[in-house]
Amino acid sequence: MSKQRKQVLILGGNFAGLGAAQKIRDHAGDGVDITLVDRKAYLDYIPNIPLEVFEGRDPSSTMHMDLIGPLAREKVAFRQAEVLGIDLDARRVRVRPNERPGSTDYWIGYDILVIALGARLAYDEIEGFAEHGHSVSDAFLANRLIDYLENEYRGGPIAVGSARFTQGSKGRPPWLPTALAACEGPPVEVSLALAHWLQTHGKGGPKNITIFTPAPMIAEDAGEKVVGQLLTAASAMGFGYMNDTRDIVRLTAKGIEFADGRSLEAELKIVFPNWKPHAFLHGLPICDEAGFVVTDLLMRNPDHPEVFACGDAAALTVPKLGAIGHQQTDIVGRQIARDLGVMKPAQADTPFAPEVVCIGDMGGGKAFYIHADAWYGGKLQELRMGRLPYLQKVAYKEVFFRTGGRVPGWALPTAEWMSEQVSG
């Protein structure tokens, strides 16, 4: 590393962290040294885990992409360690190497800090989850679910839905609504794909499944028009639906108890928890009261302009959606290039304008595609279902892996255009 170059430290190496490293290198060039810290040496391709497991593949072998190689090609140093704390005044981060147990702690300094650590999924705060709950948010849980379905499931009722999301308010722009669930694309996707799996394996179908939400309307960020279309289709297929549950109180052998006083009988409980910031972020002056990093619309903290955030760790990322994090990483790269004087403000200062882009598996080689900004005050509400969105979901992952995360800039806009012009 060069003392003459600015030292950029990125915390987190999944979609937002890798994307930020690539965009900073694209826009800032060799004017910075970049170091990325993550607790694991691979990227976890979370969006396709349900598709993989319901199609009979082990996501621990198909959804993990080597992180070190792609970073090395970008001239980004990788350090495998747990992030333990941030000293904002001294501009340094405390880490503990975790390749082997027993390490002491170290400090890594920075000139520019990018927080892209994602969020902590608080399954441990749902009473009864370990004994009675299932999910698909990582390979371990997905494989545990499919083992249960194949070997223990008796054909009883199934509940799929979310716990309440705790969102902060500090620094939140007036156009950003309060979400009651962190991201409800996964419950919808899992319900549809699971119904097809049950039918294929002679164990039931949509009538076994009730979808629930803590909000007045599931997937509210997709817009009322899109949700109305989804609910109409789901009702016609035989799915049950329960809204306004407010939160999950506990899981039991018999079902789920909700904060609104109702309960739902279920042999199988597939739930998605509250998304919470990592503990060391709580109480830092750069964070809101929930612990998410506060930024302006250029993804920069107002009080510490050397600190950026993108992806799920950022307070502006609502819902917690990969496409939104992708939008934010480009802003971060441009802002750092602007600070270095290699990009003009007119090019760098385009503010964050979120759009929901979601492709979810439906089973049987079909998927749904949602593109919307109505939740943020816009007019866009697009829903398509069919084989084309499925092919796009699979193809995007393949291109991502083959390019080390460097999906061509035309790929996402082209996918959006095709899905909106051609129905399945």
C-alpha positions in Angstrom: 0.0 0.0 0.0 1.1 3.5 -0.7 1.0 6.3 1.9 0.4 8.8 -0.9 -2.9 7.1 -1.9 -6.1 7.3 0.1 -6.8 4.2 2.1 -10.3 2.9 1.5 -11.6 0.2 3.9 -14.7 -1.7 3.0 -16.5 -3.7 5.7 -18.4 -6.6 4.2 -17.9 -8.8 1.1 -21.3 -9.9 -0.1 -23.2 -8.1 -2.9 -22.8 -4.5 -1.6 -19.2 -4.9 -0.4 -18.0 -6.6 -3.6 -20.0 -4.1 -5.7 -18.6 -1.2 -3.9 -15.0 -2.4 -4.3 -15.6 -2.8 -8.1 -17.3 0.6 -8.5 -14.7 2.4 -6.5 -12.0 0.9 -8.7 -13.9 1.7 -11.8 -14.5 5.4 -11.0 -11.5 6.2 -8.8 -8.9 4.1 -10.7 -5.5 3.6 -9.0 -5.9 6.7 -6.9 -6.9 4.6 -3.9 -5.7 1.5 -2.1 -8.7 -0.7 -1.2 -8.9 -3.3 1.5 -12.0 -5.4 2.1 -12.7 -7.2 5.4 -15.2 -10.1 5.7 -15.7 -13.0 8.1 -15.8 -15.5 5.1 -13.8 -15.9 1.9 -16.8 -16.4 -0.3 -19.9 -14.5 -1.5 -23.2 -16.1 -0.6 -25.6 -15.8 -3.5 -28.7 -15.6 -1.3 -31.4 -14.7 -3.8 -31.3 -18.1 -5.6 -31.2 -20.3 -2.5 -34.9 -21.2 -2.6 -34.8 -22.0 -6.3 -31.7 -24.3 -5.8 -33.0 -26.3 -2.9 -36.5 -26.8 -4.4 -34.9 -28.0 -7.6 -32.9 -30.6 -5.8 -29.5 -28.9 -5.5 -27.4 -28.1 -2.5 -27.0 -24.3 -2.2 -23.8 -24.8 -0.1 -22.1 -26.1 -3.3 -23.9 -24.0 -6.0 -24.5 -20.6 -4.3 -21.0 -19.9 -2.9 -18.7 -17.9 -5.1 -15.0 -17.4 -4.3 -14.4 -13.9 -3.1 -10.6 -13.6 -3.1 -10.0 -14.2 -6.8 -12.4 -11.5 -8.0 -11.0 -9.0 -5.5 -7.5 -9.8 -6.5 -8.3 -9.0 -10.1 -9.5 -5.5 -8.9 -6.3 -5.0 -6.9 -8.3 -5.2 -3.7 -6.6 -6.6 -0.6 -8.8 -9.2 1.3 -8.6 -9.7 5.1 -10.7 -12.5 6.6 -11.8 -11.3 10.0 -14.8 -10.5 12.2 -15.5 -6.7 12.5 -15.8 -5.8 16.2 -15.9 -2.0 16.4 -15.3 1.4 14.8 -13.3 4.2 16.3 -14.6 7.2 14.3 -12.3 9.8 15.8 -9.1 7.8 15.2 -10.4 6.5 11.8 -9.8 2.8 12.5 -11.7 -0.4 12.8 -11.1 -3.2 15.3 -11.1 -6.7 13.8 -10.4 -10.3 14.9 -8.9 -12.7 12.4 -11.1 -15.8 12.3 -9.3 -18.2 9.9 -8.2 -20.1 13.0 -9.6 -19.7 16.6 -7.7 -17.9 19.3 -6.6 -14.8 17.5 -6.1 -11.5 19.3 -7.7 -8.2 18.1 -6.1 -5.7 15.6 -6.8 -2.2 14.3 -7.0 -1.3 10.6 -6.8 2.4 9.7 -8.7 4.2 6.9 -9.1 7.5 5.2 -12.5 6.4 3.7 -14.8 3.9 5.3 -17.5 2.0 3.4 -19.9 0.0 5.6 -21.5 -2.8 3.6 -21.9 -5.4 6.3 -25.5 -6.3 5.6 -27.7 -7.0 8.6 -28.1 -9.7 11.3 -31.1 -11.9 10.8 -32.6 -12.2 14.3 -33.9 -15.7 14.3 -32.5 -16.0 17.9 -35.1 -13.5 19.0 -38.1 -15.6 17.8 -39.2 -17.8 20.7 -39.4 -21.4 19.6 -37.6 -21.0 16.2 -34.9 -23.5 16.9 -37.3 -26.2 17.9 -40.2 -25.5 15.6 -39.1 -23.0 12.8 -37.6 -23.3 9.4 -36.4 -20.8 6.8 -34.3 -20.6 3.6 -32.0 -17.5 4.1 -28.8 -19.6 4.0 -27.7 -23.0 2.9 -27.9 -24.6 6.3 -31.5 -23.6 6.9 -32.5 -24.4 3.3 -31.0 -27.9 3.5 -32.7 -28.4 6.9 -36.1 -27.4 5.4 -35.8 -29.8 2.4 -34.7 -32.6 4.7 -37.9 -32.0 6.8 -40.1 -31.9 3.7 -38.7 -35.1 2.3 -38.5 -37.2 5.5 -40.8 -35.8 8.2 -43.5 -33.6 6.7 -47.0 -35.3 7.2 -49.0 -33.2 4.8 -50.4 -30.7 7.4 -50.9 -26.9 7.2 -47.9 -24.7 6.4 -47.4 -21.0 7.4 -45.0 -18.8 5.5 -44.4 -15.1 6.5 -42.4 -12.5 8.3 -41.7 -11.1 11.8 -41.9 -7.4 12.3 -39.0 -5.2 11.0 -37.6 -2.6 13.3 -36.6 0.5 11.3 -35.1 3.7 12.6 -36.3 7.2 12.0 -33.2 9.4 12.5 -32.2 11.1 9.2 -34.9 9.4 7.2 -36.2 11.4 4.3 -40.0 12.1 4.3 -40.6 10.0 1.1 -39.2 6.8 2.7 -42.0 4.9 4.3 -41.9 2.9 7.5 -41.8 -0.8 6.5 -43.3 -3.5 8.8 -41.3 -6.2 7.1 -37.7 -6.0 5.9 -38.4 -7.8 2.5 -41.4 -9.8 1.5 -40.3 -11.1 -1.9 -38.9 -14.2 -0.2 -42.1 -15.3 1.6 -44.0 -14.9 -1.7 -41.4 -16.7 -3.6 -41.1 -19.6 -1.1 -44.9 -20.0 -1.0 -45.2 -20.3 -4.8 -42.2 -22.6 -5.3 -43.1 -24.8 -2.3 -46.6 -25.2 -3.6 -45.2 -26.6 -6.9 -42.8 -28.8 -5.0 -45.6 -30.3 -2.9 -47.7 -31.0 -6.0 -44.7 -32.6 -7.8 -44.0 -34.8 -4.8 -47.6 -35.7 -4.1 -47.7 -34.0 -0.7 -50.2 -31.3 -1.3 -50.3 -27.9 -3.0 -51.3 -24.3 -2.5 -54.2 -25.2 -0.2 -51.8 -26.4 2.4 -50.1 -22.9 2.6 -51.2 -19.7 4.4 -49.1 -16.6 3.7 -49.0 -14.1 6.6 -47.6 -10.5 7.0 -47.2 -8.1 9.9 -48.3 -5.3 7.5 -51.7 -4.3 6.2 -50.6 -5.6 2.8 -47.9 -8.2 2.0 -45.0 -7.0 -0.2 -46.2 -3.4 0.3 -43.1 -2.0 -1.4 -44.3 -3.5 -4.7 -47.3 -1.2 -4.8 -51.0 -1.8 -4.4 -51.6 -2.6 -8.1 -48.9 -5.3 -8.1 -49.9 -6.8 -4.7 -53.6 -6.9 -5.8 -52.6 -8.9 -8.9 -50.5 -11.3 -6.8 -53.2 -11.8 -4.2 -55.8 -12.4 -6.8 -53.6 -15.1 -8.5 -52.7 -16.6 -5.1 -56.4 -16.8 -4.0 -57.4 -18.5 -7.3 -54.7 -21.1 -6.7 -55.9 -21.8 -3.2 -53.4 -20.1 -0.9 -54.6 -18.7 2.4 -53.7 -15.2 3.5 -53.5 -13.4 6.8 -52.4 -9.8 7.2 -52.0 -7.3 10.1 -50.4 -9.9 12.4 -48.1 -7.2 13.7 -45.4 -9.6 14.7 -44.5 -13.2 15.7 -44.8 -13.8 19.4 -43.7 -17.5 19.4 -43.6 -20.7 17.4 -45.0 -23.9 19.0 -45.4 -27.4 17.8 -49.0 -26.6 16.9 -48.4 -23.3 15.0 -47.7 -19.6 15.3 -48.9 -17.0 17.9 -49.1 -13.4 16.7 -48.8 -10.1 18.4 -52.4 -9.1 17.4 -53.7 -12.0 19.5 -54.5 -14.4 16.7 -52.8 -17.7 16.0 -52.3 -19.9 13.0 -52.2 -23.7 13.0 -49.2 -25.0 11.2 -47.2 -28.2 11.1 -44.5 -26.4 9.1 -43.5 -22.8 10.0 -41.3 -21.1 7.4 -40.5 -17.6 8.8 -38.3 -14.6 8.0 -37.1 -12.7 11.0 -36.4 -9.1 11.9 -33.3 -7.6 10.2 -31.1 -5.9 12.7 -27.8 -4.1 12.4 -24.6 -5.7 13.9 -24.3 -5.0 17.6 -21.2 -2.9 17.4 -23.0 -0.3 15.3 -25.6 0.5 18.0 -24.9 3.8 19.7 -22.5 5.1 17.1 -23.2 8.7 16.1 -23.3 7.7 12.5 -26.3 5.4 13.1 -30.0 5.8 13.7 -31.7 4.5 16.8 -32.1 1.0 15.4 -28.4 0.9 14.5 -28.5 1.3 10.7 -26.0 3.8 9.2 -27.5 7.2 8.4 -26.6 8.7 5.0 -27.7 11.4 2.7 -28.9 10.6 -0.8 -25.3 10.3 -1.9 -24.7 7.5 0.6 -22.5 9.6 2.8 -22.9 10.2 6.5 -23.7 13.9 7.1 -21.6 14.2 10.3 -18.7 12.0 9.1 -18.3 12.6 5.4 -15.5 10.1 5.2 -18.0 7.3 6.0 -20.3 5.8 3.4 -22.8 3.0 3.7 -24.5 0.8 1.1 -26.6 -2.3 1.0 -28.6 -3.6 4.0 -26.5 -1.8 6.6 -27.7 1.6 5.3 -30.8 3.1 6.8 -32.0 4.2 3.3 -32.1 0.6 2.1 -35.7 -0.3 2.6 -36.8 -2.9 1.7 -33.6 -4.9 2.3 -33.2 -5.7 -1.4 -30.1 -6.6 -3.5 -31.1 -4.4 -6.4 -31.2 -1.3 -4.1 -27.8 -2.1 -2.8 -26.5 -2.4 -6.4 -27.8 1.1 -7.1 -26.1 2.5 -4.0 -22.6 1.0 -4.7 -22.3 3.0 -8.0 -23.1 6.2 -6.1 -20.4 5.4 -3.5 -17.8 4.8 -6.3 -18.7 8.1 -8.0 -18.5 10.1 -4.7 -15.1 8.8 -3.9 -13.9 9.6 -7.4 -15.3 13.1 -6.9 -13.4 13.5 -3.7 -10.2 12.5 -5.5 -10.9 15.1 -8.2 -11.1 12.5 -11.0 -14.8 12.9 -11.6 -16.8 16.1 -11.9 -19.7 16.8 -9.6 -22.1 16.8 -12.5 -21.2 13.1 -13.1 -20.9 12.1 -9.5 -23.8 13.8 -7.7 -26.8 11.9 -9.1 -28.8 11.2 -5.9 -30.2 7.9 -4.8 -33.6 7.2 -6.3 -34.7 3.7 -5.2 -36.6 1.3 -7.4 -37.8 -2.2 -6.4 -36.6 -4.9 -8.8 -37.3 -8.4 -7.8 -37.4 -11.8 -9.6 -38.9 -14.7 -7.6 -39.1 -18.4 -8.4 -42.6 -19.9 -8.8 -41.5 -23.5 -9.4 -41.9 -25.4 -12.6 -39.5 -23.2 -14.6 -41.6 -20.1 -14.0 -41.0 -16.9 -12.0 -42.5 -13.5 -11.2 -40.8 -10.2 -12.0 -41.6 -7.0 -10.1 -40.4 -3.5 -11.0 -41.9 -0.6 -9.0 -41.2 2.7 -7.4 -44.8 3.5 -6.4 -44.0 2.9 -2.7 -41.6 5.9 -2.9 -44.1 8.2 -4.5 -43.5 7.2 -8.2 -45.9 5.7 -10.7 -44.1 2.5 -11.8 -45.8 -0.8 -11.0 -44.9 -3.7 -13.3 -45.6 -7.4 -12.7 -44.9 -10.2 -15.1 -45.2 -14.0 -14.5 -43.9 -16.8 -16.7 -40.8 -18.6 -18.1 -38.9 -15.5 -19.2 -38.4 -14.1 -15.7 -37.2 -17.6 -14.6 -34.7 -17.7 -17.4 -33.5 -14.2 -16.4 -33.1 -15.2 -12.8 -31.0 -18.2 -13.6 -29.0 -16.4 -16.3 -28.2 -13.4 -14.1 -26.6 -15.7 -11.5 -24.6 -17.5 -14.1 -23.2 -14.3 -15.5 -22.5 -13.0 -12.0 -20.4 -16.1 -11.2 -18.6 -16.2 -14.5 -17.6 -12.5 -14.2 -16.8 -12.5 -10.5 -19.7 -10.2 -9.9 -19.0 -7.9 -12.8 -22.3 -8.2 -14.5 -22.2 -6.0 -17.7 -23.9 -2.6 -17.2 -26.5 -3.4 -19.9 -27.6 -6.7 -18.2 -30.0 -5.4 -15.6 -31.7 -2.7 -17.8 -32.0 -5.3 -20.6 -33.6 -7.8 -18.2 -36.0 -5.2 -17.0 -37.0 -4.1 -20.5 -37.5 -7.7 -21.7 -39.7 -8.6 -18.7 -41.8 -5.5 -19.1 -42.3 -6.0 -22.9 -42.8 -9.8 -23.0 -45.2 -11.7 -20.7 -44.6 -15.3 -19.9 
